[in-house]
Amino acid sequence: MNIKQKYLDYFSKIEKENEKINAYKTITKTEALEALENNKNPFPVVFADQISTKGIRTTANSKMLENYIPPFDATVVERVKQAGGVIVGKTITDEFGVGETENSFGTSAAVAHSKNITGFSGGYKGLIHSGAQKNGLFAYIPTFGLISRYGFISVASSLDGIGILAKSFANIQNAMDIVTGKDEKDSASHSSDIDFLNLEDIDLSEQKVGNINKFDNFADVEELFEKLNVPIDKVTIKGLEYALPAHEIISAGEFATNMEKYAGIGFGHRADDYNNVEELYKNSRTEGFGKAVQQKIVFGNFVLSEGKYEEYYVQALKARTMIKENLDQELKNFEFLIAPINLYYATGFNLAGLPSISIPFGIDGLLITTGAFNDKRLLEFGKKIVSQLAGEKS
Amino acid sequence: MTNNYETVMGLEVHVELKTKTKIFCNCANKFGDKPNTNTCPVCLGLPGAIPVLNEKVLDLAVTAGLATNCEISRIGKQDRKNYFYPDLAKGYQISQDENPICHDGYLDIETSRGKKRIRINRMHIEEDAGKLIHEEGLGSLVDNNRAGTPLIEIVSEPDLRSAEEVLAYLQKLRAILTYTDVSDAKMNEGSFRCDVNLSVREAGKEEFGTRVEMKNLNSFQSIQRAIEYETARHIKAVESGEELIQETRGYSQDTRKTYSMRSKEDAADYRFIPDPDLMPIIITDEKIEEIKESLPELPDARKARYTEEYGLSNYDAEQLTSSIEVATFFEETVKNGANPKSVANLIITEIFRLSSPEDFDVNISPAAFAETIEFVDNGRINLGSAKKIIEIIFENPEKTPESIIFEEDLEQINDRTILGKIIDDVILHSKKAVDEYRSGKEKALQAVIGQVMGKTKGKANPQLTIDILKEKLG
């Protein structure tokens, strides 16, 4: 069977099933078939509908951008396309990454309902780990700066690292090989000479692993590590209990200002009824944004407003710095820190800009982090656990 | 009455930087192109597009800071200033709230009351907004060519006390920015814009009066008039016990009055936040040293050189160094062999009448200008004829001083005999003025000289005319 037929079969399957699995906002059959022409190395990808695709509607799952067609590709999209990536669709997200949705985990759903698709989605809050756990996938968010943010429709810019969803480590490695590297369009992006394609085989028993779980639901993972002969030590990350509230405040502040551009002037939804420019802004934003998005904007503007900034925003920034310092400190003692897949930990890693990988296992899954830019070792460690797990099963 | 009050002013000056590209993208930084041709996803604020700071902007800001005796910050950040306006595509302006690039500097100015030091509070970088164009039938249209033009905002301390000081400060600042090639600093193109913060208090009082901020001042003349109008308005209010309100006021060139734009109660909360798209700014000691070493001779140094080398007065030297174009024109003319004092004189009295120093554009070459001055100095023509030559060359740059002297018959009459005869004739026909002069009215001599000039079509040697007249009437 030729490649084109495989894609055609996939499209006819997904066109039927999408209503049920709520994965796709837009299925890009025409563009995909075009991308297959003269393509020596085609591989299927999906992008969350928050990642700009030139000529393909990109809505952030919001009425505000219902008909918005970007005139440019996000840097990740550009690099994936150059390497042969075939975009099969744009996947459903929370509205602007935070609001109401038919499915918070559209990208995971699309990857799960395929043989081999690699998915790209925002790493905001580490939410993609939850989607991966639910759908039996691997999710990986690299160190902040390894993947360019350019073209990703911002939620909270300092927390907006792009993450990868896949059924295999090979797909994650392939994706990282393609999309990392300095991007002149994002000053936070880093040059990288990490060879993601060739991971070393490691001896699990020699690794230094800290277990930062604070609750009682992690027994299955702890047992597994014992069985795999991986020594783990209990560690407490001081201040991690502030991660969620700090994340809430910082992300709301950044979100509110990132949303200022949606005012019905240059692009996006524009209200029909208005008598003056104030009403144009107000009506366009009231009609264009869902309730949760509006609430987050209001909260964000509150924490940035005069008098409240010091009280909330500055405090949250201090908490962020403390959490990052405490994580960095513990990561000097342990190369890897493990936890269940839970926003309690994921928001902490997100605030600190640390890489994280999730492995669907047991009740709550396994989330692993490591020091900034130690991404290759993190993948080696994760991959080894996964291969041992496969061995266990067989 | 006015002497009982003191006007206290501080300035906020916005200067467009002379960079090839905009502050956060690769679009051309150009004035006057077709609307929305120099735009891209970044300066249009499209979803997902993010800014990257143009390093050249930092270099120019540091240059401006060093040239105005500022301290330079080693670490800086950029902040978002949030407000809705149709010409602001992102809904926020990227500026600097805390940690401006430069702070605590000063400028020395020279006015009729002597030298004075004006302190600079801070200087920060920011992006310009787009422009609204109001079209009949189409409504308001946005031109985003200007969006993302790099600016520095220079904020002075409230050290200024008169319109004269304000203008002297602006001229000095403009001179420094053009000398260092930081900006074109053209007021008429909007690359040099000034807001004036003004309050009036009774002389001798410590506390400030109610402050207003004046905007839309787009020429030195407007600034002067707005300050004068506003000062008078404040004094009147204080004397009549009327309450002034803190507000932003505009200035209308048509009515020559200021008008209320918005009161402080309407002021927006800008909700400043460090821009999370951008990385911290780091300026190294090496960078600062490098820029320091590349600074050209600044206006004050040049002024000192002019007074020393050429024996010019402080005032004349200040005028000539007020813009790099004027200073260059002066020096080129001197290089062509003309007497520096004569050159200075003629530039200030004549050239500035034809082209203002703020917008200096002369249609005469330094060589032709030098030649004209030499003709005056060696007595071949008089000053009046020199002015005529300059005016003619401004209109017809292809003509030479020599050809104009011939065509217009400007050769000065330096011959005692010829001039004596003409003067005899004038004395005979100006009995009234002659009698007045003889009876001790010195001024009456001017009328007689005027007659001589009229008779000779302005060609009489003025000094010789006076000498002969005094002999004959003495």
Interface residues (C-beta under 8 A of the other chain):
Chain A: I51 S52 T58 A60 L65 Y68 P70 P71 F72 A74 R149 Y150 G151 F152 I153 S154 A156 S157 S158 E184 K185 D186 S187 A188 G253 E254 A256 T257 M259 E260 K261 Y262 A263 I265 G266 F267 G268 V277 Y281 N301 L304 S305 E306 Y309 Y313
Chain B: P41 L44 G45 L46 P47 G48 A49 I50 V52 L53 R80 N82 F84 P86 A89 K90 G91 Y92 V142 D269 R271 F272 I273 D275 P276 D277 L278 M279
